[in-house]
Amino acid sequence: MVIKVSKNITNAKYHKDVISGKDGAINCIIDGQHCSVPMVDNNTDYQEIKEQIAAGTLTVEASD
């Protein structure tokens, strides 16, 4: 039996890539640590962010 523990993710905001001008990461606080999470599907933190967005428990602020 596998028990999944959700991470505490707060202050999430998209971050634009300087060169492409497209959102490429999400800056946030995960379990008290400031993080920049790349938006790539094999990143476990990004997978967790997507799950929390889908569950309606996390909102990510638009980039500047």
One Martini backbone bead per residue (centre of mass of N, CA, C, O) as a GRO file, in nm:
protein
   64
    1MET     BB    1   0.095   0.038   0.024
    2VAL     BB    2   0.038   0.373  -0.084
    3ILE     BB    3   0.123   0.689   0.058
    4LYS     BB    4   0.016   1.013  -0.009
    5VAL     BB    5   0.193   1.322   0.030
    6SER     BB    6   0.128   1.639   0.039
    7LYS     BB    7   0.242   1.935  -0.048
    8ASN     BB    8   0.326   2.257   0.063
    9ILE     BB    9   0.187   2.502  -0.152
   10THR     BB   10   0.293   2.843  -0.211
   11ASN     BB   11   0.318   3.129  -0.387
   12ALA     BB   12   0.229   3.087  -0.684
   13LYS     BB   13   0.427   3.167  -0.990
   14TYR     BB   14   0.479   3.251  -1.289
   15HIS     BB   15   0.774   3.221  -1.517
   16LYS     BB   16   0.949   3.389  -1.749
   17ASP     BB   17   1.132   3.354  -2.017
   18VAL     BB   18   1.359   3.566  -2.150
   19ILE     BB   19   1.378   3.456  -2.445
   20SER     BB   20   1.073   3.348  -2.513
   21GLY     BB   21   0.831   3.469  -2.313
   22LYS     BB   22   0.757   3.207  -2.162
   23ASP     BB   23   0.636   2.993  -1.958
   24GLY     BB   24   0.883   2.780  -1.749
   25ALA     BB   25   0.794   2.842  -1.447
   26ILE     BB   26   0.749   2.797  -1.083
   27ASN     BB   27   0.716   3.007  -0.824
   28CYS     BB   28   0.769   2.889  -0.480
   29ILE     BB   29   0.649   2.726  -0.181
   30ILE     BB   30   0.800   2.427  -0.037
   31ASP     BB   31   0.795   2.344   0.267
   32GLY     BB   32   0.949   2.645   0.317
   33GLN     BB   33   1.077   2.649   0.022
   34HIS     BB   34   1.228   2.807  -0.219
   35CYS     BB   35   1.111   2.771  -0.567
   36SER     BB   36   1.198   2.652  -0.905
   37VAL     BB   37   0.970   2.507  -1.129
   38PRO     BB   38   0.982   2.324  -1.387
   39MET     BB   39   0.779   2.274  -1.689
   40VAL     BB   40   0.805   1.938  -1.649
   41ASP     BB   41   0.672   1.620  -1.643
   42ASN     BB   42   0.929   1.476  -1.477
   43ASN     BB   43   0.856   1.665  -1.241
   44THR     BB   44   0.739   1.619  -0.924
   45ASP     BB   45   0.655   1.908  -0.849
   46TYR     BB   46   0.485   1.962  -1.103
   47GLN     BB   47   0.289   1.730  -1.059
   48GLU     BB   48   0.179   1.840  -0.789
   49ILE     BB   49   0.076   2.108  -0.894
   50LYS     BB   50  -0.126   1.990  -1.100
   51GLU     BB   51  -0.295   1.834  -0.891
   52GLN     BB   52  -0.378   2.085  -0.720
   53ILE     BB   53  -0.519   2.235  -0.945
   54ALA     BB   54  -0.727   2.011  -1.017
   55ALA     BB   55  -0.841   2.013  -0.707
   56GLY     BB   56  -0.849   2.331  -0.611
   57THR     BB   57  -0.585   2.399  -0.399
   58LEU     BB   58  -0.440   2.564  -0.642
   59THR     BB   59  -0.301   2.883  -0.739
   60VAL     BB   60  -0.161   3.048  -1.022
   61GLU     BB   61   0.003   3.318  -1.090
   62ALA     BB   62   0.063   3.540  -1.307
   63SER     BB   63   0.280   3.675  -1.498
   64ASP     BB   64   0.453   3.979  -1.583
   0.00000   0.00000   0.00000
